[in-house]
Amino acid sequence: MIKFSDVNYHYKEQSFHFDLTIEAGSVLAILGPSGAGKSTLLNLLAGFIEPSQGDIAINGLSILKQSPAQRPLSILFQDNNLFSHLTAYQNIALGVHPGMKLNEQQKQRLQTVSEQVEVEALLPRLPDKLSGGQQQRVALARCFVQNKPILLLDEPFSALDPVLRVNMLERVKSLAKRENVTVLMVTHDVSDALAVASDFIFIDQGNALTVEPIKHLTREHSNQHLVNFLSAEVGKDES
């Protein structure tokens, strides 16, 4: 579904190179140390930055000439996901229409998605009346109500406690399967990847290595940089 063909991007003195294919329906964990290029990969796909070389295609069609708003994807960030002066209902409705003018079919879609992420009782509330987890569920509903085939997650649940974070990721996985959505998730937490991802890539010094099944994410891997990364993450968890 998603293909990065010999994509290069340069920022200051850093260079990034991506050449990979992501299958439709995958839940792909994007792993790597800080600064390796995890968010750069998402930003290239989203259209927030443009490559200096190469092509990015979805279903065989290049998206490089499309603006971020035209691309068939939605994005959930770590924070600043909701407008504080709008109710949860209005924040979700923005995902459908910039003027929040919904027809009956769209209203039904909003209601269905709200029930799926269990925020239907929260719809009249303003964001400051919601917990952090509730705010992220509302933001997640806004992503899914758009009915886009690709969802990008840039560590949106990292501020939540581990149990709630895994709960949210499992909710994403369930919804993605039901809605046939491909998910790319940046994470620093290997346990999150192991809990919900079907596949992973490891980005090392600006290079995205091969997409692999999640079962290969072990300290017996042939790539020593990945092994070192996994050992360091396990060490953090144990300390």
N, C-alpha and C positions, 0 to 999 in steps of 0.2 A: 504493500500500500504506500509506504513512505520510502523514498530512495534519495540518499545523499550521494551524488556522483562527483568524486574528486573535489569536494568543497574545501576551499581555503578561506580563512578569515584572519586578518591581522589587526591587533590592537596594541598601540605603542610598540613595545619590543617583543610582544607575545605573538606567536603564530599558532593557529588551530587548523587541524585537518580532519575532515570527516568523510568517510567513504563506507556506507553501510546501507542495509535494507531492513526495514521493520515491517513485519507481516501484519496484515489486518487482524484485529481482535486480540493483539498482544497486550499484556500489561508489562511494560518495559521499565525496569529499574535502571537509572543512570547513576553510576557510582564513580567515585574518584576523590582524590584529596582536594582541599580548597584551592581554587585557582586553576584547576585542571582544564576547565572548559565545559562543565555540566550545564550551567545556565546559558552559556554561549550557544550550545546546541539547540536549546529550546528557543532562544531569541532569534536564531537564524530561521528556524522552522516557522516561527510566528510572524516574521517579517519586520521585527524591530531593528534588526541590523541586516546588512546585505553582504554576501560573500564577495571576495575579490576574484574568485575563480570557481568554476564548477556549476552544478545545477542541483536544485531540490525539486523533486516531483512527487505528486500524490496521484495514485492510480494512473501513472504513466504520463501525466500532464504537468509541465513545469509551472510552479507557482511564483517564480521570482518576480514577475511583473504585476502580481496581485498585491494590493495593499493589505496590511494586517486585518482590516475589517472584512476583506473579501475572502480570506483564507478559511477553509472548512475546519476550523478548530476553535476551541474555547480554552481559557487559561485560568488557573486558580493559583494566586500568589500566597505568600506567607501572611501578609497583612494588607491593610488598606483595600479590603475587598468590598466593603459596603459603604454606601453613602449615609452619613449619620442623620441627615434630615429627612430621609425616606423610610417608610415602614419596611418590614421584611417583604411584604407582598410587592411593594413598589420596586424594591431592589431586585427581586426576581423578575418582575415584569420588564425591567430594563433589558434583560437578556433577550426578550422577544421583540420589543419595539422601543426606540429611543424616547418616544413620547408617552410610553406606557399605555397606549391605546390598543387594547386587545379585543379581538373578536371572540365569539363564544367558543370556538374550537381552541383558540389559544388560551383562553381562561381555563378550559377543561384540562389542557396540557399542563398548565401551571399547577392546578389543583392536584393532578395525578403525581407529578414530580414531587410536590411538597409532601404528599403522603408517603412517597417512597423514601424520602430522607427524614421523615418524621418531624416536619416543621409546620404542619398545617395549623397547629394551635398557636404558633408564634407569629403568624402572618400580620396581625395588627400592630405588633410591637416595633418600636424603634431600636436600632442596634445597641444603644447604651443600656437597654433593658434586657439584653441577651448575654449569656456567658460566652466565653471565647469559643467553646465547642459549638454552641448554638449558632453563633455568627458564621462559623465556617460551614455548617450544614446549610445555612441559607445561601451562602456564596456558592456552595456546591450545587444547590438546586438551580441557581441562576445559570450555571454552566450547562447542566443537563437539559434545561428547558429550551435551550437554543437548538437542540437536536442536531448538533455537529458531530461528525464521525470521529473526531480526534479530540482528546482532552490532555492538556499539558498541566502537570502539577509541579510547581517550583517550591518544594518543601512547605506546603500550606499548613501542615499540621505539626510542624516541629516545635511549636510553643506549647503544645498540649502534653499532658502527662502520657507516659508510654501506653497505658491501657486504653485511654481514649483515642490516642493516635492510631493504634492498630485497629480499633473499632471503626474509625473513620475510613481507614484504608480498605478494610474489608467491605464497608458500605460502597466505596467507589468501585471495587472489584465486582461486587454483585450487580450494581447498576450498569456498569460497563458491559457486562455479559448480557444483561437483559436488553440493553439498548444497542448492542453491537458497536461499541465504542472502543477505539484503540487508545490506550493510555500510555503516556510517557511521563515518568515520575522521577524527578531529581530527589535523591535522598543521601544523607550522610550515614544513615542507620542501616547496617547490614541486616539486622533482624527484621526491619520493615520490609526490605526487599524479599527476604526469604519467606515472610508471612503471606505476601499477596502477589508478587510478581510471577509471571510465566517465563520471562526472559530478562537478561541483563546485558548492559555494556559497561565496560570499565574504561574510563577516559584517563589516559596517562600522558602528562606533559603535552596537552593539547591535541592528542591523537585518540580517536575513538576506536577501540579494538573491536573485534568481531562480536556481533550479537550472538549470545549463547543461551541455551536453556538454563533456568535458574538452578537446576540440580548440579550444574558445573561450578557453582559459586562456593568453592571449598578451598581450604588451605593446602589441598593436594594439586591445585591447578598448576599448569606448566609455566604460566607467566609469573616470574618471581616478583615483579612489582605489585601484581594483584595479591599475591600471597603476603607480601609485606604490609600492604594496605589492610587486608583482613586481620592479620595478626595485631596490628596497631589498634584497630577498632575493637577487637576482643579484649585487648589490654585495657582500653578505656572503660569498657563495661565492667571489668572485674575490679577496677581500682575504686 
